[in-house]
Amino acid sequence: MVQAYILIQTEVGKASTVAEVIGQIPGVVQAEDVTGPYDVIVRAQADTVDELGRMVVARVQQVEGITRTLTCPVVHL
């Protein structure tokens, strides 16, 4: 199981809607709108890194109102 945080910047006024839509995507554990340099932070999981990447590109980045994403895989050192 691969887990990651996805940091998202949105168009002005779109954070709440983006978080709500992304929260419905399979593999998304949590999606919350926040303050700071990013507007939404998502916790997601998938069976493989490739599957996680496909989810981000094919599902998350297609949500209307997103301007930029940064995916941060969780590592256990």
Backbone as a chain_set.jsonl record, in Angstrom:
{"seq": "MVQAYILIQTEVGKASTVAEVIGQIPGVVQAEDVTGPYDVIVRAQADTVDELGRMVVARVQQVEGITRTLTCPVVHL", "coords": {"N": [[0.841, -1.174, 0.0], [0.647, 2.131, -0.937], [0.919, 5.387, 0.229], [0.08, 8.878, 0.105], [0.412, 12.437, 0.403], [-1.38, 14.945, -1.182], [-0.854, 18.065, -2.268], [-2.659, 20.888, -3.023], [-3.272, 23.642, -5.141], [-5.752, 26.03, -5.828], [-8.125, 27.783, -7.952], [-9.208, 31.068, -6.99], [-11.552, 31.022, -4.404], [-12.444, 28.422, -4.881], [-11.671, 26.298, -3.282], [-13.201, 24.854, -1.318], [-15.172, 23.539, -2.87], [-13.529, 22.011, -4.579], [-12.257, 20.322, -2.683], [-14.47, 18.891, -1.773], [-15.329, 17.514, -4.108], [-13.021, 15.994, -4.729], [-12.889, 14.417, -2.474], [-14.665, 12.385, -3.017], [-13.439, 10.661, -4.75], [-12.339, 7.389, -5.499], [-9.913, 5.881, -3.409], [-9.077, 8.151, -2.194], [-8.502, 9.145, 1.011], [-8.891, 11.28, 2.722], [-9.87, 14.665, 2.313], [-9.287, 18.0, 2.63], [-10.048, 21.474, 2.876], [-7.767, 24.082, 3.408], [-5.806, 26.722, 5.0], [-3.098, 28.828, 3.883], [-0.141, 28.308, 1.821], [-1.123, 26.317, 0.171], [-4.342, 25.221, -0.923], [-5.979, 23.008, -0.629], [-5.549, 19.936, 1.021], [-4.864, 16.595, 0.507], [-5.192, 13.233, 1.512], [-4.195, 10.249, 0.205], [-4.411, 6.855, -1.044], [-3.068, 3.918, -2.608], [-2.554, 0.784, -4.329], [-0.1, 0.554, -5.669], [2.761, 2.585, -6.67], [2.53, 3.377, -9.319], [-0.244, 3.122, -9.735], [-1.133, 5.07, -7.958], [-0.044, 7.352, -9.165], [-1.51, 7.335, -11.574], [-4.063, 7.81, -10.55], [-3.775, 10.427, -9.564], [-3.138, 11.901, -11.911], [-5.193, 11.186, -13.764], [-7.603, 11.464, -12.364], [-7.605, 13.281, -10.053], [-6.237, 15.664, -10.968], [-7.954, 16.417, -12.954], [-10.117, 17.667, -11.882], [-12.231, 20.418, -11.876], [-11.1, 23.725, -11.346], [-8.672, 23.366, -10.123], [-5.34, 24.481, -10.017], [-2.7, 23.718, -9.604], [-0.795, 20.863, -8.538], [0.961, 19.004, -6.003], [2.497, 16.097, -5.299], [3.222, 14.145, -2.521], [4.705, 11.403, -1.564], [4.33, 9.13, 1.169], [6.892, 8.042, 3.268], [8.552, 5.503, 5.122], [11.127, 5.563, 7.089]], "CA": [[0.0, 0.0, 0.0], [1.369, 3.395, -1.051], [0.119, 6.528, 0.672], [0.681, 10.167, -0.244], [-0.322, 13.692, 0.577], [-1.431, 15.721, -2.417], [-1.036, 19.476, -1.928], [-3.363, 21.436, -4.182], [-3.609, 25.057, -5.251], [-6.977, 26.166, -6.619], [-8.559, 29.13, -8.307], [-9.772, 31.783, -5.847], [-12.925, 30.686, -4.054], [-12.809, 27.071, -5.322], [-11.079, 25.276, -2.41], [-14.218, 24.019, -0.69], [-15.767, 22.699, -3.9], [-12.509, 21.063, -5.003], [-12.094, 19.332, -1.614], [-15.671, 18.055, -1.752], [-15.304, 16.636, -5.287], [-11.909, 15.056, -4.598], [-13.216, 13.486, -1.394], [-15.479, 11.292, -3.557], [-12.629, 9.833, -5.643], [-11.839, 6.168, -4.853], [-8.509, 5.952, -3.035], [-8.874, 9.344, -1.365], [-8.84, 8.876, 2.401], [-9.343, 12.534, 3.327], [-9.617, 15.871, 1.524], [-9.715, 19.149, 3.431], [-9.583, 22.795, 2.472], [-6.908, 24.626, 4.459], [-5.235, 28.027, 4.694], [-1.656, 28.778, 3.659], [0.26, 28.328, 0.41], [-1.97, 25.373, -0.553], [-5.755, 25.425, -0.605], [-6.565, 21.717, -0.278], [-4.601, 18.859, 1.276], [-5.531, 15.308, 0.33], [-4.463, 12.001, 1.866], [-4.659, 9.232, -0.738], [-3.682, 5.594, -1.007], [-3.224, 3.029, -3.758], [-1.767, -0.441, -4.177], [1.255, 0.747, -6.201], [3.115, 3.96, -7.022], [1.946, 3.64, -10.64], [-1.685, 3.33, -9.558], [-1.275, 6.376, -7.319], [0.218, 8.351, -10.201], [-2.657, 7.369, -12.493], [-5.177, 8.457, -9.854], [-3.516, 11.866, -9.513], [-3.207, 12.494, -13.25], [-6.461, 10.932, -14.463], [-8.795, 11.807, -11.588], [-7.466, 14.482, -9.217], [-5.883, 16.855, -11.75], [-9.042, 16.752, -13.87], [-11.164, 18.387, -11.16], [-12.291, 21.825, -12.273], [-10.72, 24.69, -10.32], [-7.305, 23.11, -9.66], [-4.308, 25.121, -10.827], [-1.408, 23.041, -9.436], [-0.725, 19.831, -7.501], [2.266, 18.499, -5.597], [2.261, 14.813, -4.642], [4.29, 13.823, -1.566], [4.532, 10.046, -1.052], [4.722, 8.875, 2.557], [7.966, 7.053, 3.394], [8.835, 5.063, 6.482], [12.583, 5.342, 7.123]], "C": [[0.889, 1.24, 0.0], [0.427, 4.508, -0.619], [0.842, 7.813, 0.306], [-0.224, 11.305, 0.207], [-0.266, 14.408, -0.763], [-1.78, 17.149, -2.011], [-1.564, 20.17, -3.175], [-3.566, 22.932, -4.049], [-4.816, 25.147, -6.186], [-7.174, 27.611, -7.06], [-9.197, 29.754, -7.065], [-11.233, 31.374, -5.642], [-13.352, 29.269, -4.396], [-12.382, 25.971, -4.343], [-12.127, 24.328, -1.83], [-14.849, 23.045, -1.682], [-14.787, 21.63, -4.363], [-12.336, 19.965, -3.956], [-13.276, 18.371, -1.583], [-15.668, 17.049, -2.907], [-14.207, 15.582, -5.141], [-12.18, 14.019, -3.508], [-14.023, 12.288, -1.858], [-14.685, 10.339, -4.456], [-12.163, 8.588, -4.894], [-10.331, 6.253, -4.604], [-8.177, 7.177, -2.202], [-9.39, 9.038, 0.035], [-9.452, 10.113, 3.047], [-8.988, 13.685, 2.404], [-10.171, 17.063, 2.307], [-9.193, 20.444, 2.843], [-8.896, 23.433, 3.678], [-6.484, 26.049, 4.075], [-3.731, 27.859, 4.514], [-1.345, 28.757, 2.18], [-0.52, 27.331, -0.444], [-3.403, 25.538, -0.065], [-6.457, 24.154, -0.158], [-5.421, 20.737, -0.031], [-5.382, 17.55, 1.286], [-4.618, 14.196, 0.83], [-5.05, 10.916, 0.984], [-3.838, 7.961, -0.569], [-4.016, 4.766, -2.238], [-2.338, 1.813, -3.531], [-0.32, -0.268, -4.637], [1.494, 2.229, -6.484], [2.504, 4.318, -8.378], [0.453, 3.917, -10.545], [-1.964, 4.689, -8.914], [-1.077, 7.486, -8.345], [-0.937, 8.47, -11.182], [-3.856, 8.055, -11.85], [-4.989, 9.978, -9.855], [-3.716, 12.501, -10.885], [-4.601, 12.356, -13.872], [-7.688, 11.395, -13.693], [-8.651, 13.151, -10.872], [-7.216, 15.718, -10.077], [-6.977, 17.27, -12.734], [-10.177, 17.521, -13.2], [-11.086, 19.868, -11.513], [-11.943, 22.726, -11.087], [-9.313, 24.492, -9.784], [-6.315, 23.798, -10.599], [-2.962, 24.402, -10.735], [-1.522, 21.985, -8.343], [0.723, 19.478, -7.217], [2.006, 17.226, -4.801], [3.477, 14.448, -3.795], [4.045, 12.423, -1.0], [5.034, 9.927, 0.395], [5.801, 7.804, 2.548], [8.157, 6.714, 4.874], [10.301, 4.674, 6.542], [12.993, 4.578, 8.37]], "O": [[1.777, 1.377, 0.842], [-0.724, 4.563, -1.052], [2.069, 7.837, 0.207], [-1.435, 11.153, 0.367], [0.785, 14.465, -1.4], [-2.859, 17.411, -1.48], [-0.983, 20.053, -4.254], [-3.974, 23.432, -3.001], [-4.896, 24.444, -7.193], [-6.487, 28.525, -6.604], [-9.673, 29.036, -6.186], [-12.035, 31.379, -6.576], [-14.523, 28.933, -4.219], [-12.71, 24.806, -4.568], [-11.937, 23.112, -1.857], [-15.038, 21.869, -1.372], [-15.166, 20.47, -4.525], [-12.276, 18.787, -4.31], [-13.096, 17.169, -1.386], [-15.968, 15.871, -2.709], [-14.444, 14.402, -5.404], [-11.745, 12.873, -3.617], [-14.065, 11.272, -1.165], [-15.215, 9.311, -4.879], [-11.65, 8.696, -3.781], [-9.571, 6.65, -5.487], [-7.12, 7.24, -1.575], [-10.563, 8.715, 0.221], [-10.405, 10.016, 3.819], [-7.926, 13.682, 1.783], [-11.364, 17.126, 2.606], [-8.058, 20.518, 2.373], [-9.373, 23.34, 4.809], [-6.766, 26.517, 2.972], [-3.159, 26.858, 4.945], [-2.182, 29.141, 1.363], [-0.574, 27.483, -1.664], [-3.639, 25.945, 1.073], [-7.421, 24.21, 0.605], [-4.444, 20.709, -0.78], [-6.401, 17.409, 1.962], [-3.411, 14.222, 0.594], [-6.258, 10.68, 1.004], [-2.731, 7.98, -0.032], [-5.09, 4.893, -2.828], [-1.48, 1.813, -2.649], [0.588, -0.872, -4.065], [0.556, 3.024, -6.532], [2.016, 5.433, -8.565], [-0.059, 4.831, -11.191], [-2.918, 5.373, -9.284], [-1.848, 8.445, -8.389], [-1.305, 9.575, -11.581], [-4.584, 8.794, -12.514], [-5.932, 10.725, -10.116], [-4.389, 13.524, -11.006], [-5.123, 13.314, -14.443], [-8.716, 11.692, -14.302], [-9.471, 14.05, -11.058], [-7.916, 16.72, -9.93], [-6.922, 18.368, -13.288], [-11.1, 17.976, -13.876], [-10.022, 20.485, -11.456], [-12.425, 22.52, -9.973], [-8.802, 25.351, -9.066], [-6.437, 23.708, -11.82], [-2.166, 24.46, -11.673], [-2.236, 22.166, -7.357], [1.597, 19.631, -8.071], [1.368, 17.268, -3.749], [4.608, 14.441, -4.278], [3.266, 12.266, -0.06], [6.028, 10.545, 0.779], [5.647, 6.772, 1.895], [7.942, 7.55, 5.751], [10.681, 3.59, 6.101], [14.177, 4.303, 8.564]]}, "num_chains": 1, "name": "protein.A"}
